Amino acid sequence: MKTFFVIVLVIASLVIIGATVLMDPKTGAGSSYGQDANAFGTSAYKGKDIMLNKVTAVCSIIFVISLIGLVIVK
């Protein structure tokens, strides 16, 4: 059971790192790199960011639950 929680922790942490790296920066410097923006200055490509935010949130919850499970089993 301990091995299961460790594997889930490793997978969740790798997914969190990957999703965080794939997110677009929110500094506003994107216009200098050619990113489109609408009239309000926000990025026109929010679909990817919304999905990555959800993936990060779900994997964070899985990470915490797995960590608590590992502490209880240990």
C-alpha positions in Angstrom: 0.0 0.0 0.0 2.9 2.3 0.8 4.3 1.8 -2.7 0.9 2.7 -4.3 0.9 6.1 -2.4 4.5 6.8 -3.4 3.7 6.1 -7.1 0.6 8.3 -7.0 2.6 11.1 -5.3 5.4 10.9 -8.0 2.9 10.9 -10.9 0.8 13.8 -9.4 3.9 15.9 -8.7 5.2 15.3 -12.3 1.8 16.3 -13.7 1.8 19.4 -11.5 5.2 20.4 -12.7 4.4 19.8 -16.3 1.1 21.7 -16.2 2.8 24.6 -14.4 5.6 24.8 -17.0 3.0 24.7 -19.9 1.0 27.7 -18.5 1.4 31.0 -20.2 3.0 33.8 -18.1 0.6 36.2 -16.6 3.0 39.2 -16.6 1.6 41.1 -19.5 4.9 40.9 -21.4 3.3 38.5 -23.9 2.4 41.3 -26.3 6.1 41.8 -27.0 6.4 38.1 -28.0 3.5 38.4 -30.5 0.6 37.0 -28.5 -2.8 38.4 -29.4 -4.8 40.3 -26.9 -8.4 41.6 -27.0 -9.6 45.1 -26.2 -9.3 44.6 -22.4 -5.6 43.5 -22.6 -6.3 39.9 -21.7 -5.1 37.0 -23.7 -7.3 35.7 -26.5 -6.1 32.1 -25.8 -7.6 31.3 -22.4 -8.8 27.7 -23.1 -5.4 26.2 -22.5 -4.8 28.1 -19.3 -8.2 27.2 -17.9 -7.6 23.5 -18.6 -4.1 23.6 -17.1 -5.5 25.4 -14.0 -8.0 22.6 -13.6 -5.4 19.9 -14.1 -3.2 21.5 -11.5 -6.0 21.8 -9.0 -7.1 18.2 -9.4 -3.5 16.9 -9.2 -2.8 19.0 -6.1 -5.9 17.5 -4.4 -4.7 14.0 -5.4 -1.2 14.9 -4.1 -2.5 16.0 -0.7 -4.8 13.0 -0.3 -2.0 10.6 -1.3 0.4 12.3 1.2 -2.1 12.0 4.0 -2.7 8.4 3.0 1.0 7.7 3.0 1.4 9.2 6.5 -1.5 7.1 7.8 -0.2 3.9 6.3 3.3 4.5 7.5 
